[in-house]
């Protein structure tokens, strides 16, 4: 089976980087955001098939035939920082546009569909949004699997995501609960396992997926060593205000790091807690989830402590790129635009691993997908 894909909500192209590294070829890309398209063009100059348009304005005839449709649909309406409108929201509801295009493709539907979103989609609207997505896919001929995978398995960034795979014209799994019990723990979550087990009547096809790797690199290897006079560094007054925003427990950790004889790197996010802006510290060598600076989220702050002092600054776009697994990504835009682009993206090594270890088993060149499934069930 030819490994070609159409990329919906393509953003700045990180899913494409991962799929290409896994042996796939892009034939179509779409996103509504012209600023993300600008970043994409700087890195994929030879790509002529990026459609910068609302997904609801696309027609199925405009989309070339492809083996895979990848859709990292917006998480704004289901994320913790969003408004929890789910598929009724103007952002996350864009998934319905992709599902509509799949219905239009009757007779030429892609053998594989992969949807990606935050894990909050599992429980969005009390589970109704997840249920609707699976039912819609089932209704147009796709058996589905779902798993969670955290980018921390590849890079020092906590970024758990939900992945839903639709397999066209595949038989459903009987014994869903037993099949899930055999799945590696790193690919499960209590919410996902419960949903799939409690909704066994849906058309599930539980794949045999290996355990993902365990990353060894920690945050310091991904950090720029900026000179002391870099404009990124905050003033002493601004650092002091940040420390005062911390709870007593987090401030104690910061003070401990400051007292150590060697430099230590930690990250901080500002969050609204009970109507008050609080600074939350993470000091385990892993960055918090990179987000877009909107909807209540802030840019990630780097705290550098040790030898009796504490410095702080926002992470640079290059550090964002490294933590997303795209260290050589060309940066031709201002910092805020880069933060938006990377915060909305999917980590490159996560996509590459899925391409190799999940999608690969579904499109082996020697046999058809149907033959592969039959061999697995013998």
FENWOHU-V56923 format. One record per residue. RES is the residue in one small letter. PHI is phi as a letter, one per 40 degrees, with the letter a starting at -180 (NA if undefined). Layout:
RES | PHI
RES | PHI
This chain:
x | NA
x | c
x | c
x | b
x | a
x | b
x | b
x | c
x | f
x | c
x | f
x | c
x | g
x | c
x | c
x | c
x | d
x | c
x | c
x | c
x | c
x | c
x | g
x | b
x | b
x | c
x | b
x | a
x | a
x | a
x | a
x | c
x | c
x | c
x | c
x | c
x | c
x | c
x | c
x | c
x | c
x | c
x | b
x | b
x | c
x | c
x | c
x | b
x | b
x | c
x | c
x | c
x | a
x | c
x | d
x | c
x | c
x | c
x | b
x | d
x | c
x | c
x | b
x | c
x | c
x | a
x | c
x | b
x | b
x | b
x | b
x | c
x | c
x | d
x | b
x | d
x | c
x | b
x | c
x | c
x | c
x | c
x | b
x | f
x | c
x | g
x | c
x | c
x | c
x | c
x | c
x | c
x | c
x | c
x | d
x | c
x | c
x | c
x | c
x | c
x | c
x | c
x | c
x | c
x | c
x | d
x | g
x | b
x | c
x | c
x | c
x | b
x | b
x | b
x | b
x | b
x | a
x | c
x | c
x | c
x | c
x | c
x | b
x | d
x | f
x | g
x | g
x | c
x | c
x | c
x | d
x | c
x | c
x | c
x | c
x | c
x | c
x | d
x | c
x | b
x | h
x | b
x | c
x | b
x | b
x | a
x | a
x | b
x | a
x | b
x | c
x | c
x | c
x | b
x | b
x | c
x | a
x | c
x | a
x | c
x | b
x | c
x | b
x | b
x | b
x | b
x | b
x | c
x | f
x | b
x | c
x | c
x | c
x | c
x | g
x | d
x | c
x | c
x | c
x | c
x | c
x | c
x | c
x | d
x | d
x | c
x | b
x | b
x | a
x | d
x | c
x | c
x | c
x | c
x | c
x | c
x | c
x | c
x | b
x | c
x | c
x | c
x | c
x | c
x | b
x | c
x | c
x | c
x | b
x | c
x | c
x | c
x | c
x | b
x | c
x | b
x | c
x | b
x | d
x | d
x | c
x | b
x | b
x | c
x | c
x | c
x | c
x | c
x | c
x | c
x | c
x | c
x | c
x | c
x | c
x | d
x | c
x | c
x | c
x | c
x | c
x | c
x | c
x | c
x | c
x | c
x | c
x | d
x | c
x | c
x | c
x | c
x | c
x | c
x | c
x | c
x | c
x | c
x | c
x | c
x | c
x | b
x | c
x | b
x | b
x | b
x | b
x | b
x | b
x | c
x | b
x | c
x | b
x | f
x | g
x | b
x | c
x | b
x | b
x | b
x | c
x | b
x | b
x | b
x | g
x | b
x | c
x | c
x | c
x | c
x | b
x | c
x | c
x | a
x | g
x | g
x | c
x | b
x | c
x | c
x | b
x | c
x | b
x | b
x | b
x | i
x | f
x | g
x | a
x | b
x | b
x | a
x | a
x | c
x | c
x | c
x | d
x | c
x | c
x | d
x | c
x | c
x | c
x | c
x | g
x | b
x | c
x | b
x | c
x | c
x | b
x | b
x | b
x | c
x | d
x | c
x | c
x | c
x | d
x | c
x | c
x | c
x | c
x | c
x | c
x | b
x | c
x | d
x | c
x | c
x | c
x | c
x | c
x | c
x | d
x | c
x | b
x | b
x | c
x | d
x | c
x | c
x | a
x | c
x | c
x | c
x | b
x | c
x | d
x | c
x | c
x | c
x | c
x | c
x | c
x | c
x | c
x | c
